[in-house]
């Protein structure tokens, strides 16, 4: 297993490898310019936001810059302070959370492990620093760097607080045991806002899914009710009860989709009322014990000075714990596992949504799209197989939405000038592929027409209307507006599908687009804009719509697709062979 690429933290100093135009001024930056990372992407595939010494900013891909420390290494031969270090041995605390800790597990439940690691001071203080978390997806493990863990716990993050209160502790050093002894320092009335606010926002999304799709992710519904139960007990008792076995039967019924929605809503509103009462009557302090936690962190940092810095191995040695951020989003083993679990062969599966568009937030879910192939008996018999399969999955650090269409349905969408399926087909973020997938991609030139502009104009208009109605207005729908307009213009001009907004903007050079991407990538899904930005973006929307209409009118793309015979031939071959990609 290769060591995955590290996502560099904010504050890291870098050196440009090529000439760069900063967004905030017209002057070019020469090769070798020094800047500081101010915005971090969710993974190594997307752009960093950097600021130069005079305040100018730019968005750069990882290949466009070197670490200042690595640049010095290249020039002077000095060693890299992090290199191929194995940080796994510095885990000071490991516990079990998730369904096994909640008392909601079954024979097939995963064992989710979480914990804390304390790196040696030599690495902590180096120019490169250390990652905020270590992950091993194959074993469902995640370990936060100590300061990151404490920050999250002080903010009453439910996932982190559960680590301090789970009864299933597998490993704890004396320092970790000291932390457990002072866990009450992290409990405060902030838990009401954190727990209650998160449940309210998530149920709003769930209700939207119910109206739009007629279904919800029942496992997520169950965990929101569980969170309310835990939060109420926390405020009443001054302890966080991780296990919810007293409500096991009803919670499992919700997870199985057996509890009527109206009964769930009645229970939820009852719990919100109990939460409000518990908040008024709680004896917990208004704020957590920051000073005590700060003293503990300083003590821990001092002890880290005595830890020996691990030597870099002479050759790459696989570690049980890997630095977070996979080298390829599509290769994420969690996504591979979901693809493996599908009931029919997958002709292809790719990542769409914010990851494809180049502006995922830290809490963005994975939107996986593709084609499944029904067996002959599910096509020609009375019992037809599903034309569309939808799967939703949520874990503490992972949320996925998978949609696949049967090959015939997908081919039909391609011929109906649907831009979504073209982007899914050509997405570079590949989870699963096959020879048929590669053959299908070769037909894209015969599928694209001038009338695909109507798809992008229609979607942009819908997103603009949603954006205009919001209060406060969020960055996300505005980015979708700009993304579809620039994708459409680029398609009309070049005949090429490009869905990544950051890549598109290298040609369009719109400074505000880079700023919006940086805000979205560095922030949360719900980051908002001020009302003063409205008139500017309205004029830009009108201008870009006109530009797309002009590009469509002048485009040399054909009026109708020419690939229908080839698609028909490929479909027949897949069906007759009972294709097993």
N, C-alpha and C positions, 0 to 999 in steps of 0.2 A: 504494500500500500504506500503510495507516494505521499509525502508531507504536503497537505493542502496549503494554498497561498493565504497568508495572513491579511486580514483587513486591518489597515493601519489606523491607529487612533487619532482623534483630533489633537492638534498640537504638534504632530510629527513634522519635522522640517524636511523639505524635499528640494531637488534640483531638476530643472526642466531638461529634457533630452532633445527637444526640438523647439523651433521658434513658436511663440504663443502670442495670440492676441487676447488681451484682457478685456472683459466685458465692459468695464467702467471707463475705458479710454481707448483711443484709436492707435496708440503706439504699440509696436510689436515688442515682445520680450525675447531677447536673444537666448540661444542655447546656453545653459549653465546658470540661469536665473534662479535665485533662492526664494522659496515661498514656504508658507505654513499651511497645513491642512486644517480647514475650519468646518468642513462638512464631510461626513463619512457615509459611503454607500452601504447597502445591506449585504453586499457580497462583492467579490473581486471582479465581477463582470461589468460593473457600472462605474460612473465617474465620481471622482472626489472633487470637492470644492476647495480651492486654495486661495490664499491671500498673499500678495507680494508686500514688500516692506513699505511701499508708498501708499498702500491701501487698495491698489488695483486687485481685482479678483478674476478668476477663470475656473472653468470646469475641465478637469484632465482625467483621462483614463490612466490606469496603472502603468501601461506601457509607455506613457508619455513623460514619465519622470522617474528619477532614482531617489532613494533615501539619501539624505545628506551624509549619513554615516557610511552607507555603501559607496557613495561617490568618493568619499575620502579614502575608503578602502581601495577603490580602483586606482586612485591617484597616488596613494602613499603606502599601500600594502598593510594598513592597520587592520586588525581582525574585526569582524562583525560581532557586536556584543551579544546578539541573540542567536544567530545562525540556526543550527539544527538542534537546539536544546530540547530535551524532553522534560516538560514541566509536570507530568503526571505524578512523580514521587512527592510533589509538594502539596498534595491534597491533604488538608488537615481535618476535614469533616465530610462524611458520606452518610446519607440517609435514604430511605425509601419513601416516596410520596405517591400520588396518583391513586388509582382505584384500590390498590392493596392497602394503602394507609387509610383510605376513606371507609374501608369495609364494604366496598361495592365490587370487589373483584370476582372473577370467575376462573375456571380452569385455563382459559385461553388468554387471560389478561397479561399484559406486559408488566415487567418490573421496572418502574421509573426511578432512577437514582439521581439525586441532586446533592450538591455540597459546595465546599469552599476550598480554594487553594491559596497558599501564601508563597509567592515567589521570593527567591533570594534578593536581597537588596541590590546586589550588583546588576541584576537584570532589571529590577524595578526602576532603578535610577539611570539606566542607560538611555541614550538618545532614542533608541527604538522603542523602549518600554516593553510592556507585556500585554497580551490579549486580555480583554475583560472577562472572557469565559473560555473554558475548554469543553469540547464536546466529543462524544463517541456515539454516533447515531445508531450503530449496530447493536449497542448494548443499552440504549436509552439513558445515557449518562450526560450530565451537564454540571460543571463546577464553575462558580463565579470567583473571580479574583476578590480578595477579602473586602477591599474598599467598595467595590461595586455591590457586593452583597449587603454591606452595611447601609449604603445609600438607599437601596431598594427597601430594606427592612424599615428604615426610618420613615419612609414614605408609605408604610403600611401596605406594601405590595403583597397580595394574598399568597402568591406562589412561594415567595421567600419566607413569609411568616410561617407557612406550613412546614418549611424545613426545620424551623426552630422548635416546633411543637409536635412533630410526628413522633410516635412511640417507636418507630422502626429505625433505630440508629445502628449502622454497621461499623462505623469507625469514627473515633473522635480523639484527637490529641489533647494533652492537658490544656492547651490554649483554646481549643474548640469547646472543651468542657467548661472552661471559664465563661465563654460566650453564652453557652446554654444556661448557665447559672444566672445570667443577667438578662435573659430574654424578655423579662417584663419591661425593661427599659424601652422596648420598641413598640409597646402597646399604648395607644392614645386614642383620643376621639377622632383622629384623622381616619381611622378605620371605617367610620360611618360614611364619610364622603367617598373613600376609595371603593369599598365593597358595594355600597348602595348605588353610587354613581355608575359604576361599571355594569351592574345588573340592569339598571334602567336603560342605559345606552344599548346594551346587547338585546334586551327584549324589544326595543324599538326596531332593531334590525330584523329580529325574528318575526315580528308582526309584518314587516314589509315583505319578507320572504313568503309568509303564509298567504298574503294577498296576491303577490306576483306569481308564485310558483305552486301554491296550494299545499306546500309542505314545509317543514322546518327540520333542522338538525336536532333530533330529539336528545342526543347525548349532550349537546350544548345546553339545551333547555334544562336538563337534569342538573348540570353543574352550576347553572345560575341559581337554581333553587337551593342547591347545597351551599353555595356561597352565602346566600341570605341566612340560612340556618346557622352557619358558622359565625357570621358577623354578629347576629343577635346574641349568641352565647358569649362571644368575646366581650361585648359591652356589658352584659349582665354579670359575668363571672370573673372577668379579668384574666381569662385563659382562652386560648384558641383551640377548640375541640376539632381535631382533624378527622377523627372517626365519626361517621353519621349512621352507624348501624341501627339506631333507634328508628330511623326513617328509611331503612334499606328497601323494604318491599315497595313502598310508594315511589321512591326515587328510581328503582329499577323498572317499575312499570312505565314511568315517564320515558326513560331511556329506550324502552322497547316500543314506544309510540302507542301504548295501551291506555293512557290517561287522556280523557277528552280535554281539548284546549280550554274550554270554559272553566273546567274544574281547576286546571293549572293556574289560570289567570286569577280565579277566586283565591286560591292558596297564596299565590304571589302577592296579591294586594293585602291579604291578611298579614303576611310576613313583613311587608313594607311598613304596615302600621305598627307591628311589634318592634321593628327596628327603630322607628321614630320614637316610640315610648322608651326603649332601652337607651337611646341616645340622650333623651332628656334626663333619665335617672342614673346614668352611669357614673361611677366614681373614678373612671380613668381620667388622667390629666389631659389637658387640651393639646399638649405637644409631647412628643417622645423625649426620652432622656438623652438629649444630644451630647451634653458634656461628658457623661459617663461613657457613652459609646466612643466619643472622640479620644478619651484617655485610653480606652482599650485598643483602639487602632494604633495610637502612637506606641503603646507598649508592644504590640504585635510587630510593627515596623522595626522597632529596635531589636527585637528578637531575630528578625529576618537578616540583620547584619551578620549574625553568627552562622547563618546557613551557607554551606559551600555552594558556589555556583557550579552547575553541572557542566562537565566538559562536553564540547561538541564531538560527536562520534566521527571516526575517520570515514565512515560511509553511512548513508541514510539507513536508519534502523526504524521499522514500524513501531509506533508507540500505541499503547492501549488507549491513551487519551490524545485526541488530535486537536490542534488549534482550530477554533471555529472559523467558518467561512470556506465552503468547498471551492475547489478550483473551477468547477462547473456546476451551475445551479441544476441543470438537467440531470447531472450524475448523482444528485443527492440520494443516498440510499433509502430515505423515507419515501421519496417519489417513486423510486424503482420498486419498492415493496408494494405500494398501492397499485402500480401497473401490473405487477405479478399476480395480485389478488383478484383481477377482473375475471368475470365468468366466461368471456369470449376472447379469442386472439386479438391482440392490438396490432393494427397495421402501422399506426404511428401514434405517438403522444408527444406533444410539445407544450412548453410553458407560454401562456398568453398573459394578458393583464398588465399590471404595473411593472412586473419584472421584465416583460418583453418591451414595454414602452419606455423603459429607462428611468422610471422614477418610483421604485418601491420604497415604502417607508419601513422602519424597523418592524412594524406590526402588520405589514401587508401579508395577505394570505397568498398561497400559490394557486393560480388558475391554470389547470392542466386541461388541454383540449386535444381531441384526436378522433381516430376511426377505430371501431371494432368490427369484426367480421362474423356475422351470424352463420352458423352451419346450414347446409342445404335444407335440413328438416325444419329449421326455424324460419325458412323463407317460403318454401313451397307447400308446407303443411297447413292444417287448420289452426294450429297453435303458433301464431307468428311470434317471433322473438322481438325484443324491444328495439325500436328504431333509435332511441336515445337512452343512454344510461347516465345517471347523475350520482355522484358520490361526494359526500362532505365528511371531513374528518378534522377534529380539533384536539390538540394536546396543549400542554402548558406552554410550549415554545414552537408550536407548529400548527398551521391551519391550512387546509387544502380544500379546493373545490374542483372536482374532476367531472368533465362532460365529454362523452364520446357519442358519435353518431354511427349507425351502421353504414357500411361503405356505399350502398346505393343512395341513401339519404344525403350523405356528404357530397357525393358527386353531383346530385341534383342541386344542392346549394351552390356549388361551384359554378354551375351553368346559369344560376339566377343572379349573377353579378353581386354576390355577397362578399363584401370586403373582409368580414371577420374570418371566414374559412380560408381565404387566401393567405391572410396573415398567420393563421394557425399552421397551415401547410408549410409555409416558408420560414417559420420561426427558427432562429439559430439555437434556441434553448431546447435541445432535444432530450426527451426522457426515454423514448423507445422509437426505433426505426425498423425498416425492413426493405428488401429490394423493391417491393411495390411502392413504398413511400418515395424512394429515390426516382422511380419511373414516373410517378405522379408529379413530382416537382419539375420534371423536364417538360411537362405539358402546360406549365403556368403561362408561357408566352402565348399559347393558343386559347387561353381562358380570359385574359384581361381584355377589357374593351373600354371605349371612351365613356360608356354609360356607367362604369363603376364610380364615376364622379358623383352620381346621384346618391349612392350609398353614403359617401363621406359627407356630402352636404346635408343629408337627412339626419345623420347621427350627430353632426356638429350642432344643428339647429335644436335637436332634443336636449343635448347637454347644456347648451346655452340657456334654454328655458329653465332647466333645473337650477342652473347656477344663479339665474336672476331671481328665482323665488326663495332662495335660501337666506336665512338670517341666523347666525352670521354666515357669510359666504365662505366656502371652503376652497382651498387650493386645488384639491383633487379634481372636481368637475371642470374647473377652468383649464387644467392641464390636459384633460381629455378633449376639450374643445380644440385647443391648439394642436394636439397630437393628430387628430383625425384630419384637420384642415391641411396641415403640412404634409401628412402622408398622402392625401388626395392630390395635392398640387404636384408633389414629387412623382407620383404615379402617372399623372397626365403628361408630365414633361418628359419622363424617362422610360416609362413602361416597367419600372422596377418597384417591387414592394419593399418599403422600408418603414417599419413600425416604431423604431426607437427614436424618441423625440430628441434626445441628446445628439444622436448621429445626424438626424435631419437638420438640427440647428447649426451644425458645422457649416452647412451651405447657406442657410437662411440668415444666420448671424443676428438673431433677435435677443438682445441682452436680457430682457425681462423673462424670457423663457428659461434661460440658465438660472436666473434668480429663483423662479418658481420651482424648478426642479430641485435646486439646493435646499429650499425650505421643505419641500415634500420629503426628500430623501433623509434629511437630518431630523425631521420631526415625526409626528404621528399621522395616522390616516385622517384625522379630523382637524388638521391645522387650518387656520382661517386667515382671511384677508381683511383689511380695513375698508370701510365704505368709500374712502377717498380714491381707491384704485378703480372704482366701477367705471367711470366715464372713459378712462384711458383704455381699459380692456374692451369696452363696448365698441370704441372706434377701431381697435385692432381686429376685433371679430368681423366687423362689417368689411374692413379692407381685405382681410384674408378670404372671406367668402367670395368677394368680387374677383380676387386673384384666382381662386379655384375655378370659378365659372369661366373666366377668360382662358385658363389653361385647358379646360375641357373643350371649349369651342375651337381652340387652336391645335388640339392634340392630333397626332397622326395615328393614334390607336384605332383599331377596327371598330365597326359598328356592332358586330356580332362575334361570338366565340367561334373558333375553328376547330377546337379540340374535342367536340362531341363524339365523332367516330372513334377517336383514340380512347376516350374515357369509356365508351361502350365496350370496346374490345377488352380493355383492362378489367372492367367489371365482370364480363362474362368469363374471362380466364380465372379470376379470383373465385367466382361462384363454382365453376365446374371443377376446379382443383380442390375445392373445400379448403381454401388457402389458410395455412397456419403460419403467419409471419413469425 
